[in-house]
Amino acid sequence: MEKGKSEVGEGGAGVSGGGMRVEKASAEAEEAEEAKGTEEAEARERSGSGSGGGRESEECSEEEGVSFGEILRALRRSRVRTEILMYLYKIYPKASYPAEISRNTGIDPTNVLGGLRGMGSRFDEANSLLKLGLVEKIERGNATYYRISERGKAFIESLKLL
């Protein structure tokens, strides 16, 4: 790590330089690809076949209280949660604060908070990225940052293998 920089980045920013924009077309392409992989994985889970890679992920997640399938369903139901998770994956190992996530994804700041920690009836807390264990909360002084967890990183990488 460079001298004078924290893992959050210069000045608390989670993105160095001019910032990163998540392009809508690329996000839609990723969602379509993930949806295809998700459907194939769920079909393998129902039939009990497959390489076992998905089974290992499901077993690991169930030990922590949330199954692989539950995580997939939560992400498929919410474009906001999926885009936040993908943005945090792209900037890993850096953390980011909600306003910066909003600016770089084009998602309203209130919806970013809802996807991260749940808010009202629109974003139920049980399916929030924090409760699913995909994102971790880092508090430094008065600031709160969010970073993809090791579990979240492993989850995304497991989807790429499907």
C-alpha positions as CSV (number, residue, x, y, z in Angstrom):
1,M,0.0,0.0,0.0
2,E,1.3,3.4,-0.9
3,K,2.4,5.8,1.8
4,G,-0.3,8.2,2.8
5,K,-3.2,6.2,1.3
6,S,-5.7,4.2,3.2
7,E,-7.6,1.2,1.9
8,V,-10.5,3.5,1.4
9,G,-8.4,5.7,-0.9
10,E,-7.3,9.3,-0.9
11,G,-9.6,11.7,1.0
12,G,-12.0,8.9,1.9
13,A,-12.9,8.2,-1.7
14,G,-13.3,4.6,-2.8
15,V,-12.2,5.2,-6.3
16,S,-8.9,6.7,-7.4
17,G,-8.5,9.3,-10.2
18,G,-11.6,10.5,-12.0
19,G,-13.9,7.8,-10.7
20,M,-15.6,4.8,-12.3
21,R,-18.9,4.8,-14.0
22,V,-20.9,1.7,-14.2
23,E,-22.3,1.7,-17.7
24,K,-26.0,0.7,-18.0
25,A,-25.5,-1.4,-21.1
26,S,-22.7,-3.3,-19.4
27,A,-24.7,-3.7,-16.2
28,E,-27.7,-5.0,-18.2
29,A,-25.4,-7.4,-20.0
30,E,-24.0,-8.7,-16.7
31,E,-27.5,-9.1,-15.3
32,A,-28.6,-11.1,-18.4
33,E,-25.5,-13.3,-18.1
34,E,-26.0,-13.7,-14.3
35,A,-29.6,-14.6,-14.8
36,K,-28.7,-17.2,-17.4
37,G,-26.1,-18.7,-15.0
38,T,-28.5,-18.5,-12.1
39,E,-31.2,-20.4,-14.0
40,E,-28.7,-23.1,-15.0
41,A,-27.4,-23.3,-11.4
42,E,-31.0,-23.6,-9.9
43,A,-31.8,-26.3,-12.5
44,R,-28.7,-28.2,-11.4
45,E,-29.6,-27.8,-7.7
46,R,-33.1,-29.1,-8.4
47,S,-31.9,-32.1,-10.3
48,G,-29.0,-32.8,-7.9
49,S,-26.5,-32.9,-10.7
50,G,-23.5,-30.7,-11.5
51,S,-19.9,-30.5,-10.6
52,G,-20.6,-30.0,-6.9
53,G,-19.1,-26.5,-7.0
54,G,-22.6,-25.0,-6.4
55,R,-23.3,-27.5,-3.7
56,E,-20.1,-26.5,-1.8
57,S,-21.1,-22.8,-2.0
58,E,-24.6,-23.6,-0.8
59,E,-23.3,-25.7,2.1
60,C,-20.9,-23.0,3.2
61,S,-23.7,-20.3,3.0
62,E,-26.2,-22.4,4.9
63,E,-23.8,-22.7,7.8
64,E,-24.0,-18.9,8.0
65,G,-27.8,-19.0,7.8
66,V,-28.4,-17.9,4.2
67,S,-28.4,-20.4,1.3
68,F,-26.8,-19.8,-2.1
69,G,-30.3,-20.0,-3.6
70,E,-31.7,-17.3,-1.2
71,I,-28.9,-15.0,-2.1
72,L,-29.5,-15.5,-5.9
73,R,-33.2,-14.8,-5.4
74,A,-32.5,-11.6,-3.4
75,L,-30.2,-10.4,-6.1
76,R,-32.5,-11.3,-9.0
77,R,-35.4,-9.4,-7.4
78,S,-33.4,-6.2,-7.0
79,R,-31.4,-4.5,-9.7
80,V,-30.3,-2.0,-7.0
81,R,-28.7,-4.7,-4.8
82,T,-27.1,-6.3,-7.8
83,E,-25.6,-3.1,-9.2
84,I,-24.3,-2.1,-5.7
85,L,-22.7,-5.5,-5.3
86,M,-21.1,-5.4,-8.7
87,Y,-19.7,-1.8,-8.1
88,L,-18.2,-2.9,-4.8
89,Y,-16.7,-5.9,-6.5
90,K,-15.1,-3.8,-9.1
91,I,-13.4,-1.5,-6.6
92,Y,-12.4,-4.2,-4.2
93,P,-10.4,-4.1,-1.8
94,K,-11.4,-0.4,-1.5
95,A,-14.5,0.6,0.5
96,S,-17.0,3.3,-0.5
97,Y,-19.6,5.5,1.1
98,P,-23.2,5.6,0.0
99,A,-23.1,8.9,-1.8
100,E,-20.1,7.8,-3.8
101,I,-21.8,4.5,-4.6
102,S,-24.9,6.5,-5.8
103,R,-22.8,8.8,-7.9
104,N,-20.9,6.0,-9.6
105,T,-23.9,3.7,-10.2
106,G,-26.6,6.3,-11.0
107,I,-28.8,4.9,-8.3
108,D,-30.7,7.3,-6.0
109,P,-28.9,7.7,-2.6
110,T,-32.0,6.5,-0.6
111,N,-32.2,3.4,-2.7
112,V,-28.5,2.7,-2.2
113,L,-29.0,2.8,1.6
114,G,-32.1,0.5,1.1
115,G,-30.1,-2.0,-0.9
116,L,-27.2,-2.0,1.6
117,R,-29.1,-2.2,4.9
118,G,-32.8,-2.4,4.2
119,M,-35.4,0.4,4.5
120,G,-39.1,0.2,4.9
121,S,-41.2,-2.1,2.9
122,R,-39.5,-1.5,-0.4
123,F,-36.1,-2.9,0.7
124,D,-36.7,-5.6,3.4
125,E,-33.8,-5.8,5.8
126,A,-33.7,-9.6,5.6
127,N,-32.6,-9.4,1.9
128,S,-30.2,-6.4,2.4
129,L,-26.6,-6.9,1.3
130,L,-25.4,-6.5,4.9
131,K,-27.9,-9.2,6.3
132,L,-27.0,-11.6,3.4
133,G,-23.3,-11.2,4.4
134,L,-22.3,-10.0,1.0
135,V,-21.2,-6.5,2.2
136,E,-19.4,-5.4,5.4
137,K,-19.9,-2.1,7.2
138,I,-16.7,-0.1,8.2
139,E,-17.1,2.8,10.6
140,R,-14.2,5.3,10.8
141,G,-14.9,8.3,13.0
142,N,-18.2,9.7,11.9
143,A,-18.0,8.1,8.4
144,T,-19.5,4.8,7.4
145,Y,-18.0,2.9,4.5
146,Y,-19.2,-0.3,2.8
147,R,-16.9,-2.9,1.2
148,I,-17.7,-6.2,-0.4
149,S,-17.0,-9.1,2.1
150,E,-15.0,-12.1,1.3
151,R,-18.2,-14.1,1.1
152,G,-19.6,-11.6,-1.4
153,K,-16.5,-11.7,-3.5
154,A,-16.5,-15.5,-3.5
155,F,-20.2,-15.5,-4.4
156,I,-19.6,-13.4,-7.5
157,E,-16.6,-15.4,-8.5
158,S,-18.6,-18.6,-8.2
159,L,-21.2,-17.2,-10.5
160,K,-18.5,-16.6,-13.1
161,L,-17.7,-20.3,-13.0
162,L,-21.2,-21.4,-13.8
